[in-house]
Amino acid sequence: MKKSTAAANPDAYVAALDGWRRELVEPLRAGVLAAGKLDEVVKWRHLVYLSNGPVLLIRAEEARVLFGFWRGQRLKEIEPRLKAGGKYEMATLELREGMGIEEKIVRRLVKEAVALNKKLGDPTDAAK
């Protein structure tokens, strides 16, 4: 995907990927969408999933794919590879060529992240 071009919609975002990044993003996206009712948009030039505020993102870069959660620091018990960073209790899993994550872990992360937003509200409101 070209860094300077924003995708018009989530399908276009994925269609613009190639190689290992597409092979990683397609099942990751499918697992996220299968896990719960989320709004899927392209925001900040990557896929963002919303439920009572932002829940998670998928960002394909040249050498890695980031799978990040706004309240990801609370999800490390489910996926210990999540690394804390940024605002809003953000944590991300950095996936590189040849790496992956089990679909059942993806679904569990998403369900718990959605539940946290339902219980605690929009994570971006808490920072205001």
VEXSE-378256 format. One record per atom (N, C-alpha, C): residue number from 1; chain; x, y, z. Coordinates in steps of 0.05 Angstrom, whole numbers, plus 5000, padded with zeros to 4 digits. Layout:
# VEXSE-378256
resi/chain/u/v/w
NUM/A/X/Y/Z $
...
***
This chain:
# VEXSE-378256
resi/chain/u/v/w
1/A/5017/4976/5000 $
1/A/5000/5000/5000 $
1/A/5018/5025/5000 $
2/A/5011/5044/4984 $
2/A/5027/5069/4983 $
2/A/5020/5085/5007 $
3/A/5041/5096/5021 $
3/A/5037/5111/5045 $
3/A/5022/5137/5040 $
4/A/5024/5149/5017 $
4/A/5012/5175/5012 $
4/A/4983/5174/5003 $
5/A/4973/5150/4998 $
5/A/4946/5147/4988 $
5/A/4928/5135/5010 $
6/A/4907/5149/5017 $
6/A/4887/5138/5036 $
6/A/4867/5121/5020 $
7/A/4860/5098/5031 $
7/A/4840/5081/5018 $
7/A/4812/5093/5022 $
8/A/4795/5089/5002 $
8/A/4768/5100/5003 $
8/A/4750/5086/5023 $
9/A/4756/5060/5027 $
9/A/4740/5044/5046 $
9/A/4756/5019/5055 $
10/A/4746/5004/5074 $
10/A/4762/4981/5084 $
10/A/4768/4961/5062 $
11/A/4750/4955/5044 $
11/A/4756/4936/5023 $
11/A/4778/4946/5005 $
12/A/4779/4971/4999 $
12/A/4800/4983/4983 $
12/A/4827/4982/4998 $
13/A/4826/4986/5024 $
13/A/4850/4984/5040 $
13/A/4863/4957/5037 $
14/A/4847/4936/5041 $
14/A/4857/4909/5039 $
14/A/4866/4902/5010 $
15/A/4850/4911/4990 $
15/A/4857/4906/4962 $
15/A/4883/4918/4954 $
16/A/4891/4940/4967 $
16/A/4916/4953/4960 $
16/A/4941/4939/4972 $
17/A/4936/4920/4989 $
17/A/4958/4905/5001 $
17/A/4967/4882/4983 $
18/A/4991/4873/4986 $
18/A/5000/4850/4971 $
18/A/5018/4832/4989 $
19/A/5024/4809/4978 $
19/A/5042/4791/4991 $
19/A/5034/4783/5020 $
20/A/5054/4780/5037 $
20/A/5050/4771/5064 $
20/A/5032/4789/5080 $
21/A/5033/4815/5074 $
21/A/5016/4834/5090 $
21/A/4986/4828/5084 $
22/A/4979/4824/5059 $
22/A/4952/4818/5053 $
22/A/4944/4791/5065 $
23/A/4962/4771/5063 $
23/A/4957/4744/5073 $
23/A/4953/4745/5104 $
24/A/4964/4765/5117 $
24/A/4961/4768/5146 $
24/A/4936/4784/5152 $
25/A/4932/4806/5138 $
25/A/4910/4825/5144 $
25/A/4882/4812/5138 $
26/A/4880/4797/5116 $
26/A/4854/4786/5109 $
26/A/4842/4769/5131 $
27/A/4856/4748/5142 $
27/A/4844/4732/5163 $
27/A/4842/4748/5190 $
28/A/4860/4766/5194 $
28/A/4858/4783/5218 $
28/A/4833/4799/5218 $
29/A/4828/4812/5195 $
29/A/4803/4828/5192 $
29/A/4778/4810/5194 $
30/A/4779/4786/5182 $
30/A/4756/4768/5184 $
30/A/4751/4760/5213 $
31/A/4772/4754/5227 $
31/A/4768/4747/5256 $
31/A/4757/4770/5272 $
32/A/4766/4794/5267 $
32/A/4755/4817/5281 $
32/A/4725/4820/5275 $
33/A/4718/4820/5250 $
33/A/4690/4824/5242 $
33/A/4672/4801/5252 $
34/A/4683/4777/5255 $
34/A/4667/4754/5264 $
34/A/4663/4755/5295 $
35/A/4680/4770/5308 $
35/A/4680/4770/5338 $
35/A/4657/4787/5350 $
36/A/4647/4806/5336 $
36/A/4626/4823/5348 $
36/A/4617/4845/5329 $
37/A/4597/4859/5338 $
37/A/4586/4881/5322 $
37/A/4604/4906/5326 $
38/A/4618/4912/5304 $
38/A/4636/4935/5304 $
38/A/4632/4951/5278 $
39/A/4636/4976/5280 $
39/A/4636/4993/5256 $
39/A/4665/4993/5246 $
40/A/4669/4988/5220 $
40/A/4695/4987/5208 $
40/A/4699/5011/5189 $
41/A/4720/5026/5194 $
41/A/4725/5050/5177 $
41/A/4755/5052/5172 $
42/A/4761/5068/5152 $
42/A/4789/5076/5147 $
42/A/4792/5103/5160 $
43/A/4810/5104/5180 $
43/A/4815/5129/5194 $
43/A/4845/5130/5200 $
44/A/4857/5153/5197 $
44/A/4886/5156/5201 $
44/A/4902/5138/5182 $
45/A/4890/5132/5159 $
45/A/4902/5116/5138 $
45/A/4906/5086/5146 $
46/A/4889/5076/5164 $
46/A/4889/5048/5170 $
46/A/4861/5039/5179 $
47/A/4857/5014/5183 $
47/A/4831/5003/5191 $
47/A/4826/5008/5220 $
48/A/4803/5020/5227 $
48/A/4796/5026/5255 $
48/A/4768/5013/5259 $
49/A/4766/5001/5283 $
49/A/4741/4988/5290 $
49/A/4729/5002/5315 $
50/A/4703/5009/5313 $
50/A/4690/5025/5333 $
50/A/4667/5010/5346 $
51/A/4664/5014/5372 $
51/A/4641/5005/5387 $
51/A/4642/5021/5413 $
52/A/4624/5041/5414 $
52/A/4625/5060/5437 $
52/A/4652/5073/5439 $
53/A/4662/5083/5416 $
53/A/4689/5094/5414 $
53/A/4707/5075/5400 $
54/A/4732/5083/5395 $
54/A/4751/5065/5382 $
54/A/4759/5042/5399 $
55/A/4760/5018/5387 $
55/A/4766/4993/5401 $
55/A/4793/4983/5392 $
56/A/4798/4981/5366 $
56/A/4823/4970/5356 $
56/A/4829/4980/5328 $
57/A/4853/4974/5320 $
57/A/4862/4982/5293 $
57/A/4879/4959/5281 $
58/A/4879/4960/5254 $
58/A/4898/4943/5239 $
58/A/4912/4962/5220 $
59/A/4938/4963/5222 $
59/A/4954/4981/5206 $
59/A/4976/4966/5192 $
60/A/4974/4964/5165 $
60/A/4995/4950/5149 $
60/A/5016/4971/5141 $
61/A/5040/4965/5148 $
61/A/5063/4982/5141 $
61/A/5081/4965/5123 $
62/A/5102/4977/5113 $
62/A/5120/4963/5094 $
62/A/5131/4937/5107 $
63/A/5141/4939/5132 $
63/A/5155/4916/5143 $
63/A/5140/4903/5166 $
64/A/5116/4912/5173 $
64/A/5101/4901/5195 $
64/A/5071/4907/5192 $
65/A/5055/4892/5208 $
65/A/5027/4897/5211 $
65/A/5022/4901/5240 $
66/A/5010/4923/5248 $
66/A/5003/4928/5276 $
66/A/4974/4921/5281 $
67/A/4970/4907/5302 $
67/A/4943/4900/5312 $
67/A/4941/4912/5340 $
68/A/4928/4935/5341 $
68/A/4928/4951/5366 $
68/A/4901/4955/5378 $
69/A/4901/4958/5404 $
69/A/4877/4962/5420 $
69/A/4879/4986/5438 $
70/A/4858/5002/5437 $
70/A/4858/5027/5454 $
70/A/4861/5020/5483 $
71/A/4850/4999/5492 $
71/A/4853/4990/5520 $
71/A/4870/4964/5522 $
72/A/4889/4962/5504 $
72/A/4905/4938/5501 $
72/A/4921/4930/5526 $
73/A/4928/4950/5542 $
73/A/4944/4943/5566 $
73/A/4928/4926/5585 $
74/A/4902/4926/5583 $
74/A/4885/4909/5599 $
74/A/4881/4881/5587 $
75/A/4892/4877/5563 $
75/A/4888/4852/5549 $
75/A/4913/4834/5548 $
76/A/4934/4842/5562 $
76/A/4960/4827/5560 $
76/A/4957/4799/5571 $
77/A/4938/4794/5588 $
77/A/4934/4766/5598 $
77/A/4925/4748/5575 $
78/A/4910/4759/5557 $
78/A/4901/4743/5534 $
78/A/4923/4740/5513 $
79/A/4938/4762/5508 $
79/A/4960/4762/5488 $
79/A/4984/4776/5499 $
80/A/5003/4761/5511 $
80/A/5026/4773/5524 $
80/A/5045/4788/5506 $
81/A/5042/4784/5479 $
81/A/5060/4799/5460 $
81/A/5051/4828/5457 $
82/A/5028/4836/5467 $
82/A/5019/4864/5465 $
82/A/5039/4881/5480 $
83/A/5047/4903/5467 $
83/A/5066/4922/5479 $
83/A/5053/4948/5484 $
84/A/5055/4958/5508 $
84/A/5043/4984/5516 $
84/A/5056/5007/5501 $
85/A/5040/5027/5495 $
85/A/5051/5052/5483 $
85/A/5029/5070/5475 $
86/A/5034/5096/5478 $
86/A/5014/5116/5469 $
86/A/4993/5122/5490 $
87/A/4974/5137/5482 $
87/A/4952/5145/5500 $
87/A/4931/5123/5503 $
88/A/4912/5128/5521 $
88/A/4888/5112/5524 $
88/A/4893/5083/5532 $
89/A/4915/5077/5545 $
89/A/4921/5049/5553 $
89/A/4927/5032/5528 $
90/A/4936/5045/5506 $
90/A/4941/5032/5481 $
90/A/4962/5010/5484 $
91/A/4958/4988/5469 $
91/A/4979/4968/5467 $
91/A/4975/4955/5439 $
92/A/4998/4948/5427 $
92/A/4997/4937/5400 $
92/A/5013/4911/5398 $
93/A/5004/4894/5380 $
93/A/5019/4870/5373 $
93/A/5032/4875/5346 $
94/A/5058/4873/5345 $
94/A/5072/4877/5320 $
94/A/5077/4850/5306 $
95/A/5066/4848/5282 $
95/A/5068/4823/5267 $
95/A/5085/4828/5242 $
96/A/5104/4811/5238 $
96/A/5122/4813/5215 $
96/A/5118/4789/5197 $
97/A/5131/4789/5174 $
97/A/5128/4767/5155 $
97/A/5134/4741/5169 $
98/A/5117/4721/5165 $
98/A/5120/4695/5177 $
98/A/5108/4692/5205 $
99/A/5098/4714/5216 $
99/A/5085/4713/5242 $
99/A/5055/4711/5239 $
100/A/5041/4705/5260 $
100/A/5012/4705/5259 $
100/A/5000/4705/5287 $
101/A/4974/4702/5288 $
101/A/4959/4701/5313 $
101/A/4935/4683/5308 $
102/A/4929/4665/5327 $
102/A/4907/4647/5325 $
102/A/4880/4662/5324 $
103/A/4862/4653/5307 $
103/A/4836/4666/5305 $
103/A/4821/4666/5332 $
104/A/4824/4645/5347 $
104/A/4810/4645/5373 $
104/A/4821/4667/5392 $
105/A/4846/4673/5390 $
105/A/4858/4694/5406 $
105/A/4848/4721/5396 $
106/A/4846/4724/5369 $
106/A/4836/4749/5357 $
106/A/4808/4754/5368 $
107/A/4791/4734/5366 $
107/A/4763/4737/5375 $
107/A/4761/4743/5404 $
108/A/4777/4730/5420 $
108/A/4776/4735/5449 $
108/A/4785/4764/5455 $
109/A/4807/4773/5442 $
109/A/4816/4801/5446 $
109/A/4794/4821/5439 $
110/A/4782/4816/5416 $
110/A/4761/4835/5406 $
110/A/4737/4835/5425 $
111/A/4728/4812/5433 $
111/A/4705/4811/5451 $
111/A/4710/4825/5477 $
112/A/4734/4821/5488 $
112/A/4741/4834/5513 $
112/A/4744/4864/5510 $
113/A/4756/4872/5488 $
113/A/4760/4901/5482 $
113/A/4733/4915/5479 $
114/A/4714/4902/5465 $
114/A/4687/4913/5462 $
114/A/4673/4915/5489 $
115/A/4676/4894/5505 $
115/A/4664/4894/5532 $
115/A/4676/4916/5550 $
116/A/4701/4922/5547 $
116/A/4714/4943/5563 $
116/A/4702/4970/5554 $
117/A/4698/4975/5528 $
117/A/4686/5000/5520 $
117/A/4657/5002/5529 $
118/A/4643/4980/5529 $
118/A/4615/4980/5539 $
118/A/4614/4987/5569 $
119/A/4632/4976/5584 $
119/A/4633/4980/5613 $
119/A/4644/5008/5620 $
120/A/4666/5016/5607 $
120/A/4681/5040/5615 $
120/A/4676/5064/5597 $
121/A/4663/5060/5574 $
121/A/4657/5082/5556 $
121/A/4680/5086/5535 $
122/A/4677/5107/5520 $
122/A/4696/5114/5499 $
122/A/4723/5119/5511 $
123/A/4744/5105/5504 $
123/A/4770/5110/5516 $
123/A/4781/5137/5511 $
124/A/4773/5150/5489 $
124/A/4783/5176/5483 $
124/A/4770/5197/5501 $
125/A/4746/5192/5511 $
125/A/4733/5210/5530 $
125/A/4747/5211/5557 $
126/A/4758/5188/5565 $
126/A/4771/5186/5591 $
126/A/4796/5204/5592 $
127/A/4808/5209/5569 $
127/A/4833/5224/5568 $
127/A/4828/5255/5567 $
128/A/4803/5262/5563 $
128/A/4797/5291/5561 $
128/A/4795/5305/5588 $
***
